[in-house]
Amino acid sequence: DLVPSVTVKVTLQNRVILQKAKLSVYVQPPLELTCDQFTFQFMTPDLTRTVSFSVYLKRSYTPSELEGNAVVSYSRPTDRNPDGILRVIQCKFRLPLKLICLPGQPSKTASHKITIDTNKSPVSLLSLFPGFASQSDDDQVNVMGFHFLGGARITVLASKTSQRYRIQSEQFEDLWLITNELILRLQEYFEKQGVKDFACSFSGSIPLQEYFELIDHHFELRINGEKLEELLSERAVQFRAIQRRLLARFKDKTPAPLQHLDTLLDGTYKQVIALADAVEENQGNLFQSFTRLKSATHLVILLIALWQKLSADQVAILEAAFLPLQEDTQELGWEETVDAAISHLLKTCLSKSSKEQAMNLNSQLNIPKDTSQLKKHITLLCDRLAKGGRLCLSTDAAAPQTMVMPGGCTTIPESDLEERSVEQDSTELFTNHRHLTAETPRPGKRMDGLHKH
């Protein structure tokens, strides 16, 4: 079968001479790039460079995001530093839904459903998704079906009498991409109409039970992987021990009988190969499970944001707490990392008393015995938000700290001119014991670099 792909073009333009400009592009797996690294030399100002690459779906499951990231690192030479100072800029881009999805037949029944409320009259789904109109249906104003290349089917229904949209699917995590795409397209539609007060909301209950099932499945695969690796290590030690005994027998001038050591070696070898295959298969399942868990996490964050009308800064805090890792490993996994982040929120901005703030959190991140504590903390976070709790960062931690140095400590000179001025004032500094206050950088300072297109 033919696999859909999309061509992405990135244009770079420089204002000044730049050295070793390197463009790195990243998309969410299982999306794949034909090329993800590009190198440029901008020897004169105001040059324009354009590169293109293709994005396609490599595996038979759905990515957690359709957003890509282009990062440019470059060095700008100066008089005092000919090699230049390394700087980085980045730009995000949105990939089309058709890359992973095709038009499909709507389904009347589904196991998982969510309803999004709006404050405006419903919009024709043909206007929102013009590229997904099915030839077999004459009227798709109120219902439309989507078929992911991974096999999932999603249905969107627009109410005829109320300002609601319902998204339904057989798998909970598959609701995320279509729900997010629906909200983005609704926002773009009303922006073009000149409507500024359009808003979405969610009045249902947060589907934590479905979310917890995905967490348990992911954690079960992690535990299974740990057990398989331990078994593989034991069989490998046993295999090497049998090898040493056989070599000792073969080197002996009067060897003793093998006593079925050769049979034991062959059986152990087969076990090692089977366990290695099982570890590899479990790693593939774990990677796929983590992608689905990230999709479900994005959906839960979106529903919480619509439910509590969170600001962009508050949503960013939730995303930092629930999505701290691009990929998890046996050494550092999603469960313990998220549990530590949520525990910190419950202890700080969502705490109910000073007693909770005084609680000490575990400084070490180890794989937990089960997911009961994590699920308890997620439920508690939703409960605190429902009772009026607000996500925020500590003002003390967020404010820039002023560094005060004693008068006897002189600053390190940045140039010869500054060194001379420091030498002139050094006597006055030591005699008066004045304190030097480090000046905090002012926001909004312009940095020369590349234009983002």
ABEGO torsion letter per residue (X at the ends): XBBBBBBBBBBBBBABBBBGBBBBBBBBOABBBABABBBBBBABBGBBBBBBBBBBBABABBBABABBBBBBBBBBBBAABAAEBBBBBBBBBBBBAAAABBBBBBBABBABBBBBBBABBBBBAAAABAAABBAABABAAABBBBBBAAGBBBBBBBBAABBBBBBBBABAAAAAAAAAAAAAAAAAAAAAAGBAABBBBBABBBBAAAAAAAAAAAAAAAAAAAAAAAAAAAAAAAAAAAAAAAAAAAABABBBBAGGAAAAAAAAAAAAAAAAAAAAAAAAAAAAAAAAAAAAAAAAAAAAAAAAGBBAAAAAAAAAAABABABBBAABBAAAAAAAAAAAAAABAABABAAAAABBBBABBBBBABAAAAAAAAAAAAAAAAAGBBBBBBAAAABBBBBBBBAABBBBBABAAAAAAAAAAAAAAAAAGBBBBBBBBBBGBBBBBBBBX
